[in-house]
Amino acid sequence: MLIRNTAFAAIILISVMAPLGHSQDDSNPQAAVQKLAREVEEKVSQVRGLAYLSPTKVGVHSEAALRDFLTKEVDKELTPEIAGKHERCMVMLGLYRRTTDLRKTVLALLAEQVAGFYNPEKKALFLIRREASDKAGAAQDRLIMSHELVHALQDQHFDLTAFMAPVDANDDQTSARKALVEGDATWAMMAFKEGPKQASMMMGPLMPTDLAGLKPLIEMAKKMGLEGVSDDSLNMDALFAAPMVDGDEMIFSYYGGAKFCAYLIKNGGVSQVDKAYSRPPQSTEQILHPPKYDKEYDAPQDVRLPNLSDLLGPEFKKVSSNTLGELRMRSWLTGFGYKAKKKRAVHSGWDGDTYAVYGAHGRSDALVWGSIWDTELDAQEFVAVAKEILAKMEPEAQKRDNHLQLLGLMSGIVRRGNRVFFLRRMPTNKWDQVLNTLFNSTEYKEVSRSKKALK
């Protein structure tokens, strides 16, 4: 869960794909950045196929000013209550350690990575002047400026604030929209530097969409001696220290989103990207597998779990509920050491999911994670891998009747057809009732394509 709805940023790691050899005069940074914006915006408009409806305000922030801004955004979007609930859910899913502090992680990650950002509230963009800035840092200014000017175009034509309004209890849809916005700006940034044809060619197999793919790309760029790519210019400590699910999401938003936009452009031109803002991708599945957005359209299923608070007992309250989605499921599988044994990975059969965590004072949290798969075979393959992962999550539990039991709590995975329920630390005396309720009362509904339905 990253900051999604306020600032649209260019991050340092995108310079790996398109380093520059241009340097700006730092004697008057405000005047220099205004001059740069006027130089860059005409070409950005041409590349993106959209005209500016009004001039974009530009400015410069110091690292201290950036951190102050990010702190305010974290305080606004990730209150201690929201962050705490999210942490509990991620711990129960095995995606966070119990010591993970989401607010500190997000702040450290963004403070390290953000090289510039567009603020739709102020209708202004800002470049960041780093205290340890060198020629390589200054050389990225045109690159970062082109990225942020695309966000200004998006805001003027598509209203980023409304477009990125959080989707209730569905972070996966919000992440898909974020990938469209950042992917659009990343593709246009590369087209600004290399030309549209070359930009799309760069969206091949080497373009990473997760942390595992980023590491070899960085090493390759360093060995090639690309200007602007060095240990000093590419500080990735916070990125690689973050939980894999959060690091993967950051990379996916830019690179995965850019690959999605390149697919749209290849199959109809840049106007297809414009159309995507009125018919947004509904899931990260559609970003990861672009044909599922159009030619092989596959709408995700909205999995509506029944509320189990009354069944579990009056002391149990729902902590939070949300959709994991294919992107985070991929991180879940990778984090536990799963490697695809065939061309089509297990997570590719995802069709929808919802998780819910329940808590009671003085008792262990309980997890319910329901999912639906494209086919029964897809569900079977997921269950086989998920059982191995659950055993790693509960190493001290005893196997009993194909489930895991420890201190009056039961964990297990049950499948019927293409529907699967992953239960962790459920009170043993409630196990059968919970399963019957889940299979009998969970509702599955195809998500509508209309923009209104996604808000």
DOTI-186134 format. One line per field, with one value per residue (C-alpha): residue number from 1; residue in one letter; x, y, z. Coordinates in Angstrom, 3 decimals. Layout:
REM residues N
seq = [NUM:...]
type = [A:...]
u = [X:...]
v = [Y:...]
w = [Z:...]
***
This chain:
REM residues 455
seq = [1:2:3:4:5:6:7:8:9:10:11:12:13:14:15:16:17:18:19:20:21:22:23:24:25:26:27:28:29:30:31:32:33:34:35:36:37:38:39:40:41:42:43:44:45:46:47:48:49:50:51:52:53:54:55:56:57:58:59:60:61:62:63:64:65:66:67:68:69:70:71:72:73:74:75:76:77:78:79:80:81:82:83:84:85:86:87:88:89:90:91:92:93:94:95:96:97:98:99:100:101:102:103:104:105:106:107:108:109:110:111:112:113:114:115:116:117:118:119:120:121:122:123:124:125:126:127:128:129:130:131:132:133:134:135:136:137:138:139:140:141:142:143:144:145:146:147:148:149:150:151:152:153:154:155:156:157:158:159:160:161:162:163:164:165:166:167:168:169:170:171:172:173:174:175:176:177:178:179:180:181:182:183:184:185:186:187:188:189:190:191:192:193:194:195:196:197:198:199:200:201:202:203:204:205:206:207:208:209:210:211:212:213:214:215:216:217:218:219:220:221:222:223:224:225:226:227:228:229:230:231:232:233:234:235:236:237:238:239:240:241:242:243:244:245:246:247:248:249:250:251:252:253:254:255:256:257:258:259:260:261:262:263:264:265:266:267:268:269:270:271:272:273:274:275:276:277:278:279:280:281:282:283:284:285:286:287:288:289:290:291:292:293:294:295:296:297:298:299:300:301:302:303:304:305:306:307:308:309:310:311:312:313:314:315:316:317:318:319:320:321:322:323:324:325:326:327:328:329:330:331:332:333:334:335:336:337:338:339:340:341:342:343:344:345:346:347:348:349:350:351:352:353:354:355:356:357:358:359:360:361:362:363:364:365:366:367:368:369:370:371:372:373:374:375:376:377:378:379:380:381:382:383:384:385:386:387:388:389:390:391:392:393:394:395:396:397:398:399:400:401:402:403:404:405:406:407:408:409:410:411:412:413:414:415:416:417:418:419:420:421:422:423:424:425:426:427:428:429:430:431:432:433:434:435:436:437:438:439:440:441:442:443:444:445:446:447:448:449:450:451:452:453:454:455]
type = [M:L:I:R:N:T:A:F:A:A:I:I:L:I:S:V:M:A:P:L:G:H:S:Q:D:D:S:N:P:Q:A:A:V:Q:K:L:A:R:E:V:E:E:K:V:S:Q:V:R:G:L:A:Y:L:S:P:T:K:V:G:V:H:S:E:A:A:L:R:D:F:L:T:K:E:V:D:K:E:L:T:P:E:I:A:G:K:H:E:R:C:M:V:M:L:G:L:Y:R:R:T:T:D:L:R:K:T:V:L:A:L:L:A:E:Q:V:A:G:F:Y:N:P:E:K:K:A:L:F:L:I:R:R:E:A:S:D:K:A:G:A:A:Q:D:R:L:I:M:S:H:E:L:V:H:A:L:Q:D:Q:H:F:D:L:T:A:F:M:A:P:V:D:A:N:D:D:Q:T:S:A:R:K:A:L:V:E:G:D:A:T:W:A:M:M:A:F:K:E:G:P:K:Q:A:S:M:M:M:G:P:L:M:P:T:D:L:A:G:L:K:P:L:I:E:M:A:K:K:M:G:L:E:G:V:S:D:D:S:L:N:M:D:A:L:F:A:A:P:M:V:D:G:D:E:M:I:F:S:Y:Y:G:G:A:K:F:C:A:Y:L:I:K:N:G:G:V:S:Q:V:D:K:A:Y:S:R:P:P:Q:S:T:E:Q:I:L:H:P:P:K:Y:D:K:E:Y:D:A:P:Q:D:V:R:L:P:N:L:S:D:L:L:G:P:E:F:K:K:V:S:S:N:T:L:G:E:L:R:M:R:S:W:L:T:G:F:G:Y:K:A:K:K:K:R:A:V:H:S:G:W:D:G:D:T:Y:A:V:Y:G:A:H:G:R:S:D:A:L:V:W:G:S:I:W:D:T:E:L:D:A:Q:E:F:V:A:V:A:K:E:I:L:A:K:M:E:P:E:A:Q:K:R:D:N:H:L:Q:L:L:G:L:M:S:G:I:V:R:R:G:N:R:V:F:F:L:R:R:M:P:T:N:K:W:D:Q:V:L:N:T:L:F:N:S:T:E:Y:K:E:V:S:R:S:K:K:A:L:K]
u = [0.000:1.752:0.686:-1.634:-3.978:-2.195:1.229:2.275:6.022:8.955:11.297:15.050:14.969:13.375:16.709:18.043:15.978:16.767:19.810:20.705:23.873:22.440:23.157:21.201:22.603:22.121:22.898:19.171:17.271:13.778:14.471:16.253:13.359:10.831:12.959:13.326:9.569:8.929:11.623:10.277:6.488:6.042:7.762:5.930:2.632:3.594:4.709:1.623:-0.840:-2.525:-2.452:-1.900:-5.080:-3.179:0.463:1.814:3.224:6.711:9.047:11.989:11.977:14.901:15.190:13.970:10.923:10.199:10.328:8.035:5.537:5.701:5.265:2.059:0.808:1.576:-0.204:-3.222:-3.511:-1.940:-3.208:-1.907:-5.286:-5.334:-1.689:-2.150:-5.087:-3.207:-0.154:-2.253:-3.737:-0.369:1.134:-1.665:-1.099:2.633:3.518:4.842:6.958:5.370:7.960:7.045:6.149:4.204:4.320:8.107:8.586:6.531:8.174:11.690:10.881:9.399:12.028:14.704:13.060:11.079:13.004:10.046:6.279:3.095:0.555:-2.969:-4.278:-1.902:-1.789:1.989:5.039:8.292:11.780:13.911:17.370:19.326:21.998:24.450:23.446:26.144:26.228:24.421:21.617:21.263:21.405:18.068:16.178:14.884:13.852:12.005:10.453:9.012:7.477:5.847:4.564:2.678:0.949:-0.041:-1.556:-3.391:-4.812:-5.998:-7.705:-8.760:-8.917:-6.406:-8.024:-11.333:-9.682:-7.527:-10.262:-9.756:-11.897:-13.636:-12.034:-10.230:-6.597:-6.087:-8.295:-6.655:-3.236:-4.367:-5.395:-2.141:-0.259:-2.122:-1.257:2.407:2.872:1.508:4.003:6.882:6.245:5.920:9.124:11.001:9.394:10.502:14.100:14.298:11.296:7.949:9.105:12.221:10.262:7.862:10.735:12.204:9.081:10.316:11.240:14.068:11.637:11.130:7.804:9.095:12.135:13.518:13.702:15.089:18.339:19.885:18.778:20.616:23.757:23.642:23.266:26.245:28.437:27.518:28.754:25.599:25.904:23.785:23.759:26.080:26.072:25.921:23.038:21.028:20.502:18.123:18.621:15.068:13.559:15.270:14.684:10.919:8.556:8.608:4.916:5.468:8.681:7.049:4.095:6.299:8.168:4.961:3.297:5.998:7.416:4.400:2.164:4.503:4.370:0.570:0.516:2.978:0.574:-2.327:-0.253:0.904:-2.723:-4.255:-1.961:-1.595:-5.309:-5.957:-4.241:-6.609:-9.581:-8.329:-9.063:-12.773:-12.641:-9.974:-8.293:-10.210:-7.416:-3.658:-4.329:-5.272:-2.050:0.090:-1.750:-2.874:-4.968:-7.260:-8.115:-9.447:-8.903:-9.243:-11.347:-11.443:-13.412:-12.366:-14.870:-15.910:-15.729:-18.119:-17.432:-20.096:-19.371:-18.256:-18.206:-21.426:-20.462:-16.994:-18.410:-19.189:-15.547:-14.447:-14.545:-13.529:-10.136:-10.187:-11.121:-9.678:-8.681:-5.153:-5.190:-2.835:0.052:0.222:-0.494:2.590:4.600:3.115:4.185:7.636:8.229:7.757:10.180:7.679:9.100:6.941:7.613:5.967:5.488:2.143:2.540:-0.009:-1.150:-2.106:-5.305:-6.548:-10.085:-10.866:-10.306:-11.082:-9.430:-10.767:-9.034:-10.909:-9.500:-10.411:-8.657:-6.071:-6.546:-4.811:-6.160:-8.027:-7.751:-10.309:-9.099:-11.533:-10.550:-12.061:-10.055:-10.520:-10.791:-10.924:-7.417:-6.138:-7.691:-6.088:-2.659:-3.034:-4.125:-1.116:1.314:-0.692:-0.631:3.165:3.228:0.766:3.007:5.879:3.634:2.672:5.840:4.856:1.342:0.438:-1.123:-4.543:-7.193:-5.425:-5.376:-2.933:-3.802:-2.104:-3.411:-7.070:-6.650:-6.949:-5.487:-6.178:-7.198:-10.459:-11.511:-14.811:-14.626:-12.862:-13.594:-10.947:-10.892:-7.604:-8.212:-5.554:-5.830:-9.562:-10.996:-11.185:-14.703:-15.935:-14.191:-17.110:-19.583:-17.229:-16.643:-20.340:-21.132:-18.375:-19.369:-23.084:-23.062:-20.102:-21.271:-19.394:-20.165:-18.371:-16.990:-18.637:-16.538:-18.263:-16.158:-19.009:-19.042:-15.312:-15.475]
v = [0.000:3.152:6.798:6.664:9.551:12.859:13.127:11.567:11.119:10.332:8.031:7.585:3.984:4.992:6.568:3.033:2.815:6.246:7.963:11.423:13.398:16.880:19.220:22.193:25.446:25.430:29.124:29.982:26.705:28.250:30.150:27.138:24.769:27.224:27.591:23.812:23.291:25.659:23.898:20.427:20.808:21.262:17.979:16.223:17.456:16.099:12.725:12.324:13.660:16.054:19.853:21.775:23.586:25.939:26.555:24.229:25.765:24.490:24.732:23.232:21.472:20.607:17.172:18.676:20.214:16.909:14.989:17.536:17.175:13.370:13.303:15.306:12.982:9.892:11.435:12.171:8.850:6.410:7.335:5.098:3.329:2.624:1.566:-0.673:-2.531:-3.010:-4.323:-6.890:-8.159:-8.360:-10.214:-12.793:-13.237:-13.651:-10.549:-8.484:-9.292:-8.457:-5.701:-3.937:-0.276:0.695:4.452:4.478:2.124:4.259:7.489:6.052:4.538:7.704:10.023:7.882:7.389:10.532:12.752:14.963:15.030:16.581:17.782:17.883:19.878:22.756:22.051:22.280:20.076:20.119:18.774:17.711:19.147:16.572:17.770:15.257:16.067:15.660:15.939:12.611:13.920:17.158:15.204:13.621:16.925:16.810:13.193:13.907:17.087:15.226:12.616:15.192:17.274:14.184:14.093:17.729:16.777:13.846:16.073:18.719:16.191:13.351:14.842:12.768:13.461:11.945:9.169:8.049:8.188:5.020:2.037:0.856:-2.311:-3.038:-1.951:-4.076:-1.861:1.243:-0.202:-0.928:2.697:3.882:1.711:3.340:6.837:6.149:3.804:6.446:9.015:6.519:5.464:9.119:9.994:7.302:8.380:11.954:10.748:7.908:8.371:6.491:3.445:2.917:3.512:0.709:-1.588:-1.050:-2.614:-6.133:-9.047:-7.106:-4.536:-5.619:-5.520:-6.631:-6.436:-9.745:-8.409:-5.005:-6.206:-7.745:-4.712:-2.338:-4.471:-4.629:-0.821:-0.299:-2.724:-0.942:2.296:4.243:7.898:8.752:5.151:4.515:3.428:7.097:8.039:4.873:4.605:1.663:0.792:1.635:-0.010:-3.330:-3.118:-2.646:-5.639:-7.354:-6.671:-2.900:-2.819:-4.895:-2.528:0.525:-1.071:-2.455:0.974:2.421:-0.422:-2.732:0.226:1.348:-2.116:-2.000:1.411:0.218:-2.645:-0.216:2.040:-0.885:-1.897:1.455:4.372:6.716:7.583:4.120:5.275:8.266:5.924:3.842:6.739:6.462:2.643:1.930:-1.424:-3.226:-5.299:-5.719:-8.950:-6.827:-4.804:-7.946:-9.609:-6.737:-8.898:-9.575:-5.867:-6.016:-8.857:-11.650:-9.631:-11.158:-9.224:-9.904:-11.375:-9.375:-11.914:-10.842:-12.705:-12.937:-11.155:-13.818:-11.655:-13.084:-16.657:-16.357:-14.771:-11.298:-10.691:-10.938:-7.829:-7.461:-5.726:-5.075:-6.593:-6.038:-7.603:-8.939:-9.264:-11.039:-8.596:-9.097:-12.792:-12.985:-11.272:-13.704:-16.709:-15.296:-14.304:-17.887:-19.197:-20.372:-20.626:-21.414:-24.929:-24.164:-21.198:-20.191:-19.257:-20.282:-16.720:-16.347:-18.294:-15.727:-14.482:-12.663:-12.729:-11.052:-11.460:-10.534:-10.539:-10.800:-9.961:-10.301:-8.862:-11.275:-13.763:-14.480:-12.800:-15.070:-14.899:-15.775:-15.506:-16.497:-16.753:-17.855:-19.170:-19.264:-23.054:-25.914:-26.900:-23.413:-23.755:-27.156:-25.805:-22.891:-25.155:-27.432:-24.515:-22.727:-25.800:-25.809:-22.098:-22.479:-25.155:-22.627:-20.005:-22.407:-24.467:-25.522:-26.689:-30.366:-31.887:-33.355:-34.462:-32.617:-29.381:-27.758:-27.392:-25.496:-24.391:-24.676:-22.925:-24.537:-23.539:-25.088:-24.710:-26.071:-26.161:-26.839:-26.585:-23.331:-21.735:-21.800:-20.719:-20.236:-20.121:-19.347:-19.591:-20.118:-21.355:-25.127:-25.332:-22.929:-24.560:-26.488:-23.644:-21.128:-23.319:-24.002:-20.301:-19.334:-21.837:-21.141:-17.368:-15.964:-14.070:-13.762:-10.976:-9.882:-6.345:-3.815:-2.047:1.282:3.999:4.871:1.373:1.582:4.733]
w = [0.000:-1.266:-1.530:-4.526:-4.727:-4.226:-5.886:-9.174:-9.084:-11.318:-9.446:-9.614:-10.851:-14.183:-15.146:-15.636:-18.825:-20.280:-18.753:-20.069:-20.597:-20.152:-17.242:-15.929:-14.490:-10.706:-10.197:-10.339:-10.039:-10.111:-13.325:-14.807:-14.135:-15.600:-18.719:-18.932:-18.707:-21.599:-23.669:-22.963:-23.012:-26.776:-27.588:-24.730:-26.189:-29.624:-28.301:-26.147:-28.773:-26.328:-26.158:-22.948:-21.925:-19.612:-18.599:-15.925:-12.763:-12.007:-9.044:-7.198:-3.821:-1.590:-0.023:3.253:1.564:-0.183:3.074:4.721:1.861:1.920:5.707:5.365:2.625:4.701:7.696:5.484:3.620:6.077:9.510:12.313:12.368:8.613:8.590:11.629:10.078:6.822:8.674:10.534:7.286:5.525:8.509:8.400:4.662:5.217:3.188:6.144:9.168:12.501:12.909:9.636:10.119:7.000:7.555:8.044:5.092:2.707:3.821:3.450:0.064:-1.404:0.117:-1.540:-4.906:-5.756:-8.194:-9.081:-8.614:-9.916:-7.342:-8.847:-5.886:-6.700:-10.456:-10.194:-10.628:-8.710:-9.380:-6.408:-5.812:-3.841:-1.417:-2.850:-6.430:-9.053:-12.814:-13.098:-10.868:-12.816:-16.064:-15.272:-15.170:-18.754:-18.265:-15.024:-16.420:-19.417:-17.092:-14.838:-17.743:-18.925:-15.530:-16.053:-19.425:-17.836:-15.144:-17.592:-19.862:-17.518:-13.964:-12.012:-8.647:-9.732:-11.731:-8.814:-6.170:-4.079:-5.044:-1.878:-0.465:-3.741:-3.753:-6.862:-9.025:-7.579:-8.435:-11.988:-12.436:-10.909:-13.412:-16.304:-15.049:-14.280:-17.233:-19.595:-18.239:-18.331:-21.949:-23.028:-21.160:-23.061:-26.327:-25.556:-25.277:-27.789:-30.071:-29.961:-31.934:-29.837:-26.620:-27.462:-28.440:-24.973:-23.449:-24.202:-21.913:-20.236:-18.870:-15.221:-13.427:-10.013:-7.740:-8.964:-12.518:-11.526:-9.947:-13.096:-15.140:-12.800:-12.882:-16.672:-16.912:-14.600:-16.568:-19.802:-18.237:-19.095:-18.127:-15.115:-13.894:-10.954:-7.318:-6.319:-8.629:-7.997:-4.255:-3.867:-0.182:0.920:-2.166:-1.565:2.208:1.742:1.880:-1.497:-2.069:-1.778:-3.809:-6.524:-6.643:-7.137:-10.048:-11.534:-11.547:-13.804:-15.870:-15.885:-16.674:-19.481:-21.062:-20.909:-22.621:-25.263:-26.011:-26.447:-28.707:-30.841:-31.363:-32.243:-31.524:-28.570:-28.708:-27.238:-24.055:-23.930:-24.268:-21.350:-18.994:-19.831:-19.716:-17.088:-16.514:-13.790:-12.295:-12.203:-14.113:-17.137:-16.796:-16.490:-19.406:-21.706:-24.092:-21.113:-21.263:-24.833:-27.353:-24.778:-22.356:-18.881:-16.279:-12.674:-10.254:-7.220:-4.377:-1.610:1.613:4.313:7.586:10.084:13.232:14.694:13.845:15.387:18.522:19.911:20.820:17.179:14.989:11.361:11.188:7.445:4.102:0.631:-2.679:-3.077:-6.888:-9.265:-8.763:-4.996:-5.346:-7.558:-4.798:-2.253:-4.312:-5.084:-1.472:-0.338:-2.952:-5.551:-9.068:-12.060:-13.337:-16.647:-18.958:-17.441:-13.770:-11.129:-10.510:-14.190:-13.526:-10.988:-11.591:-8.326:-4.567:-1.273:2.117:5.546:8.912:12.212:15.616:19.285:22.307:23.661:20.826:17.554:14.435:12.012:8.221:5.561:1.962:-0.758:-4.407:-7.699:-10.646:-14.412:-14.413:-11.931:-13.030:-12.189:-8.732:-8.216:-9.150:-6.752:-3.888:-4.385:-4.060:-1.351:0.916:0.789:1.618:4.491:6.014:5.943:7.562:10.388:10.993:14.545:13.689:13.621:10.508:11.244:8.718:5.889:7.934:10.368:14.044:16.865:20.276:19.377:16.044:12.635:9.286:5.913:2.287:0.885:-2.764:-4.479:-8.242:-9.111:-5.710:-2.974:0.666:2.502:6.267:8.857:12.628:12.715:16.059:15.666:17.103:14.410:11.443:9.931:10.450:8.862:5.811:5.306:5.593:3.158:0.473:0.858:1.284:-0.647:-3.735:-7.020:-9.448:-12.603:-12.213:-14.530:-17.157:-16.604:-15.014:-12.682:-11.262:-10.507:-8.409]
***
